[in-house]
């Protein structure tokens, strides 16, 4: 392939994006560069963002994404609290995903080269996973050099450090594990089965319940709805009945949740028990208190990019944040710990519609792929709905840079598998 001014930004973009798992790992281990007080992965993501701007400016059909971003930048000046980094963090993902889809669908880069980048990215995902396993068996320490963050879990009354793969937090490792599992959907049946089982055991070793539930659900979903080979023949009940029973259970679960929340609100004035999901209940109560004070403008376009911490500071009281009962000063502020809530606080209903439109754009593409539109629809649910309804409930993963190349390169692997006759036996 010949380098020229038309594709140099695209190649730099792909080179850096395919290395993001490595950049995050190195960025957390190595201290910031002295003369540039930024971690390595922040520098890499900044260059990727600039390349994204360059590419979108030169692609007339994709400038609409820039118009949305610029519109939101102007809107920020109407708010008391916002920061440029949060605006960049919010639009980093949509920029990356739109460009990745465009490069593949419009064949701007040779398919062979795109496969190379996709495979490199997938293989690099295994580095932090492997480190986490070695940490579980105490072959490697949980902390190393600048990677000093330790997240503990209470097991039988004992605080145990959770393996983190030398990433900053288990939420990053959860995203990597989730999408490594989704990559397995596009391999041969036997390999997919055993790799998913293997990943479930790895999740057990991390002590993170949300990712264990997520990958277990992805495994069962693969066996029941996605797999088209030998394993799909061993069905106790039909898929139609599974859908029906599952729908009934979901309705019952929603009714129970609404009733339970109403009862909690009646007795406490809050919607969630404070200790729910290791304290996330109290965090959500605080943000819901802040949302009650939103104007119609806030509901429409958010409260300002990066304003979440300010909401927490303003709304946290001893009544809704139990640590303040014993300590009057607020020592730590927390983000929303929920993917949808995070988008709404930052960008309002229009932001939610914008992200939904990005995903709808992908859905429009996959409907025409082999083997069938129905099969691709089922995989779409696995890629976009199941993670959101599991780990997305407890972490604001759309603000994390790693999830966007994960979605994009899974999209690539998905497309490549439809071109291979033996990809899904």
C-alpha positions in Angstrom: 0.0 0.0 0.0 1.4 3.4 -0.9 1.5 6.2 1.7 0.0 9.5 0.6 -1.7 12.5 2.1 -5.1 10.9 1.7 -4.4 7.8 3.8 -1.5 8.6 6.1 -3.9 9.8 8.9 -5.9 6.6 8.5 -2.8 4.4 8.8 -1.5 6.2 11.9 -5.0 6.0 13.3 -5.1 2.2 12.8 -1.5 1.6 14.0 -2.1 3.4 17.3 -5.7 2.1 17.8 -4.6 -1.5 17.4 -2.0 -1.0 20.1 -4.4 0.5 22.7 -4.4 -2.5 25.1 -0.6 -2.2 25.3 -0.7 1.6 25.7 -3.1 1.4 28.6 -1.0 -1.3 30.3 2.3 0.7 29.8 0.6 3.9 30.8 -0.5 2.5 34.1 2.9 0.9 34.8 5.3 3.7 33.7 5.2 7.1 35.4 4.2 10.1 33.4 7.0 11.6 31.2 8.7 14.4 33.2 8.5 17.1 30.6 5.0 16.1 29.5 3.0 15.5 32.7 0.7 12.9 31.0 0.7 9.1 31.0 1.7 7.3 27.9 -1.8 6.1 27.0 -3.2 9.6 27.4 -0.7 10.8 24.8 -1.5 7.9 22.5 -5.3 8.5 22.8 -4.7 12.2 22.2 -2.9 11.5 18.9 -5.7 9.1 17.9 -8.3 11.8 18.6 -6.3 14.3 16.5 -6.1 11.7 13.7 -9.8 11.2 14.0 -10.4 14.9 13.6 -8.2 15.0 10.5 -9.9 12.0 8.9 -13.4 13.3 9.6 -12.6 16.7 8.2 -11.4 15.2 5.0 -14.4 12.9 4.6 -17.4 15.0 3.6 -19.9 12.3 4.3 -18.7 12.0 7.9 -18.6 15.6 8.9 -22.0 15.3 10.5 -20.2 13.8 13.5 -18.0 16.9 13.8 -21.1 19.1 13.6 -22.6 17.3 16.6 -19.4 17.5 18.6 -18.9 21.2 17.8 -22.5 21.9 18.7 -22.0 20.3 22.1 -18.8 22.3 22.5 -20.7 25.5 22.1 -23.5 24.3 24.5 -20.9 23.7 27.2 -20.4 27.5 27.6 -24.0 27.7 28.9 -23.0 25.6 32.0 -21.2 26.5 35.2 -19.2 23.2 35.2 -17.6 21.5 32.3 -14.1 20.7 31.1 -12.5 20.1 27.7 -11.0 16.7 28.6 -14.5 15.3 29.4 -15.8 16.7 26.0 -12.9 14.9 24.2 -13.6 11.7 26.3 -17.2 11.7 25.3 -16.6 12.1 21.5 -13.5 10.0 21.3 -15.6 6.8 21.1 -18.1 8.0 18.4 -15.3 9.4 16.3 -13.3 6.1 16.5 -16.3 3.9 15.8 -17.6 6.0 12.8 -14.1 5.9 11.2 -13.6 2.2 11.8 -16.9 1.4 10.2 -16.2 3.8 7.3 -12.8 2.3 6.6 -14.2 -1.2 6.4 -17.6 -0.6 4.6 -16.2 1.8 2.0 -13.0 -0.2 1.5 -10.7 2.7 2.1 -8.0 0.4 3.4 -7.2 -3.1 1.9 -9.0 -5.9 3.8 -5.8 -7.8 4.3 -4.3 -4.8 6.2 -7.5 -4.4 8.3 -7.3 -8.0 9.3 -3.7 -7.5 10.5 -4.8 -4.7 12.7 -7.8 -6.6 14.1 -5.7 -9.7 14.9 -3.0 -7.5 16.6 -5.6 -5.9 18.7 -7.2 -9.2 19.7 -3.8 -10.8 20.7 -2.8 -7.7 22.8 -6.1 -8.1 24.8 -4.6 -11.3 26.2 -1.7 -9.5 27.9 -3.6 -7.9 30.8 -5.8 -11.0 31.0 -2.6 -13.2 31.4 -1.2 -10.8 34.0 -4.4 -11.0 36.0 -4.2 -14.8 36.0 -0.6 -14.7 37.2 -1.6 -12.2 39.9 -4.4 -14.6 41.1 -1.8 -17.4 41.5 0.5 -14.9 43.2 3.2 -15.4 40.5 3.0 -11.6 39.8 2.3 -8.9 42.4 -0.9 -6.9 42.2 1.1 -3.7 42.2 4.2 -2.9 40.2 6.1 0.4 39.7 3.6 3.1 39.0 0.7 0.6 38.9 -0.1 1.0 42.6 -3.9 0.9 42.6 -5.4 -2.0 44.6 -9.1 -2.8 44.6 -10.2 -5.1 47.4 -13.1 -7.5 47.8 -14.5 -8.9 51.0 -14.4 -12.7 51.0 -15.4 -14.5 54.2 -14.6 -11.4 56.2 -11.1 -11.0 54.7 -10.1 -8.2 52.3 -8.5 -9.8 49.2 -6.8 -7.7 46.5 -8.4 -8.2 43.1 -6.2 -9.0 40.1 -6.2 -6.1 37.8 -3.8 -7.1 35.0 -1.8 -3.9 35.9 -4.7 -1.8 34.6 -5.9 1.1 36.7 -9.1 -0.5 37.7 -11.0 -3.8 37.4 -13.6 -2.0 35.2 -11.0 -1.8 32.4 -10.2 -5.5 32.8 -13.9 -6.3 32.8 -14.3 -4.6 29.4 -11.3 -6.4 28.0 -12.6 -9.8 29.3 -16.1 -9.1 27.9 -15.0 -8.3 24.4 -12.4 -11.1 24.4 -15.4 -13.4 25.0 -17.3 -11.7 22.1 -14.4 -12.4 19.8 -14.9 -16.1 20.4 -18.4 -15.9 18.8 -16.7 -15.9 15.4 -14.5 -18.9 15.7 -15.3 -22.5 15.0 -17.8 -24.1 17.4 -15.5 -26.3 19.4 -12.9 -23.6 19.9 -15.6 -21.0 20.9 -17.1 -23.3 23.4 -13.9 -24.1 25.3 -12.5 -20.6 25.1 -15.7 -19.2 26.6 -15.5 -21.8 29.4 -11.8 -20.8 30.0 -12.8 -17.1 30.2 -15.5 -17.9 32.8 -12.8 -19.5 35.0 -10.6 -16.4 34.5 -13.5 -14.2 35.6 -13.9 -16.3 38.7 -10.2 -15.5 39.5 -10.8 -11.7 39.2 -13.5 -11.6 42.0 -15.6 -9.2 39.9 -19.2 -10.5 40.0 -20.5 -8.3 37.2 -18.0 -9.6 34.5 -18.5 -13.2 35.7 -22.3 -12.8 35.2 -21.7 -11.1 31.9 -19.5 -13.8 30.3 -21.6 -16.6 31.8 -24.6 -15.0 30.1 -22.7 -14.6 26.9 -21.7 -18.3 27.0 -25.3 -19.4 27.5 -26.5 -17.0 24.9 -23.9 -18.4 22.4 -25.1 -22.0 23.0 -28.8 -21.2 22.7 -29.0 -18.5 20.0 -25.7 -17.9 18.2 -24.2 -21.3 17.7 -25.3 -23.1 14.5 -23.3 -26.3 14.8 -23.6 -29.6 16.8 -24.1 -27.9 20.1 -27.3 -26.2 18.9 -29.0 -29.6 18.4 -28.9 -30.4 22.2 -31.9 -28.3 23.2 -34.2 -29.2 26.0 -36.8 -26.7 24.9 -37.3 -24.7 21.7 -35.8 -21.3 21.2 -39.3 -19.8 20.9 -40.1 -21.1 24.4 -36.9 -19.8 25.7 -37.8 -16.3 24.3 -41.3 -16.6 25.8 -40.1 -17.8 29.3 -37.3 -15.3 29.3 -39.7 -12.5 28.4 -42.0 -13.5 31.2 -39.1 -13.6 33.7 -38.0 -10.1 32.6 -41.5 -8.7 33.1 -41.7 -10.3 36.5 -38.2 -8.9 37.4 -39.1 -5.4 36.2 -42.4 -5.5 38.3 -40.5 -6.7 41.3 -37.8 -4.0 40.9 -40.4 -1.3 40.6 -42.3 -2.5 43.6 -39.1 -2.9 45.7 -37.9 0.6 44.6 -41.2 2.1 45.6 -41.1 0.5 49.0 -37.5 1.7 49.6 -38.6 5.2 48.5 -41.6 5.2 50.8 -39.5 4.4 53.9 -36.2 6.2 53.1 -37.0 8.9 50.4 -34.4 7.2 48.1 -34.9 4.8 45.3 -32.1 2.3 46.1 -30.8 0.8 49.3 -27.5 2.6 50.1 -25.5 -0.7 50.3 -26.9 -2.1 47.1 -24.1 -3.5 44.8 -21.3 -2.5 47.2 -22.5 1.0 47.7 -23.7 1.9 44.2 -27.2 2.3 45.5 -26.2 5.4 47.4 -24.2 6.8 44.4 -27.3 6.4 42.2 -29.5 8.0 44.9 -27.2 11.1 44.9 -27.3 11.5 41.1 -31.0 11.0 41.0 -31.3 13.8 43.6 -29.3 16.0 41.3 -31.4 15.1 38.2 -34.5 16.2 40.1 -33.1 19.7 40.0 -32.4 19.6 36.2 -34.1 22.2 34.0 -35.7 21.2 30.7 -32.4 22.3 29.1 -30.4 19.9 31.3 -32.7 17.1 30.4 -32.3 17.9 26.8 -28.5 18.4 26.5 -27.1 17.3 29.9 -25.6 19.2 32.8 -22.2 19.8 31.2 -19.4 17.4 30.1 -17.5 16.5 33.3 -20.1 17.9 35.7 -20.8 14.6 37.4 -18.4 15.1 40.3 -19.8 18.5 41.0 -23.3 17.0 41.2 -22.0 14.4 43.7 -20.4 17.1 45.8 -23.5 19.2 45.9 -26.0 16.4 46.5 -24.1 14.0 48.9 -25.5 14.2 52.4 -25.5 12.0 55.5 -29.0 10.9 54.5 -28.0 9.6 51.0 -24.3 8.9 51.4 -23.7 6.8 54.5 -19.9 7.5 54.9 -20.9 11.2 55.8 -22.7 10.0 58.8 -19.4 9.5 60.7 -17.3 12.0 58.7 -18.7 15.4 57.8 -16.1 16.1 55.1 -16.5 14.5 51.7 -13.1 12.9 51.0 -13.9 11.0 47.8 -16.3 11.7 45.0 -17.6 9.1 42.7 -18.7 9.0 39.1 -22.2 7.7 38.1 -21.2 4.0 38.0 -23.8 3.4 35.3 -23.3 3.7 31.5 -26.7 5.2 30.7 -26.8 7.5 33.7 -23.3 8.8 32.7 -24.4 9.7 29.1 -27.6 11.4 30.4 -25.7 13.6 32.9 -23.1 14.6 30.3 -25.3 15.0 27.2 -28.9 14.6 28.1 -31.6 12.9 25.9 -30.0 14.2 22.7 -26.7 12.5 23.7 -28.5 9.2 24.4 -30.1 9.5 20.9 -26.7 10.3 19.4 -25.1 7.2 20.8 -28.1 5.1 19.8 -27.9 6.4 16.3 -24.2 5.4 16.1 -25.2 1.8 17.1 -28.2 1.9 14.7 -25.7 2.7 11.9 -23.9 -0.5 12.7 -27.1 -2.5 12.8 -28.0 -1.2 9.3 -24.7 -2.6 8.0 -24.9 -6.0 9.7 -28.4 -6.8 8.5 -27.1 -7.5 5.0 -24.2 -9.8 6.0 -24.0 -13.5 5.7 -25.2 -16.0 6.9 -28.6 -14.5 7.7 -30.1 -11.2 9.0 -31.6 -13.1 12.0 -28.2 -14.6 13.0 -26.6 -11.1 12.8 -29.4 -9.6 14.9 -28.8 -12.2 17.6 -25.1 -11.4 17.6 -25.9 -7.6 17.7 -27.8 -8.3 21.0 -24.8 -10.1 22.4 -22.4 -7.2 21.4 -24.5 -4.2 22.3 -27.2 -5.2 24.8 -25.8 -7.9 27.1 -22.7 -5.9 28.1 -24.8 -2.9 28.7 -27.3 -4.8 30.9 -24.5 -6.4 33.0 -21.2 -4.6 33.4 -22.8 -1.4 32.0 -25.2 -1.3 35.0 -22.3 -0.9 37.5 -19.7 1.1 35.5 -19.8 4.0 33.0 -17.9 2.1 30.3 -18.8 4.4 27.4 -16.5 6.9 29.0 -13.6 4.4 28.9 -11.5 4.7 25.8 -10.8 0.9 25.6 -14.4 -0.1 24.9 -14.6 1.8 21.5 -11.7 0.0 19.7 -13.1 -3.2 21.3 -16.5 -2.6 19.6 -14.8 -1.6 16.4 -12.5 -4.5 16.0 -15.2 -7.0 17.0 -17.2 -5.4 14.2 -14.2 -6.2 11.9 -13.9 -9.8 13.1 -17.7 -10.1 12.7 -17.5 -9.0 9.0 -14.4 -11.2 8.2 -16.2 -14.2 9.7 -19.1 -13.7 7.3 -16.7 -13.9 4.4 -15.3 -17.3 5.6 -17.4 -20.4 4.8 -16.2 -22.3 7.9 -16.2 -19.4 10.4 -19.5 -20.5 12.0 -20.0 -24.2 11.5 
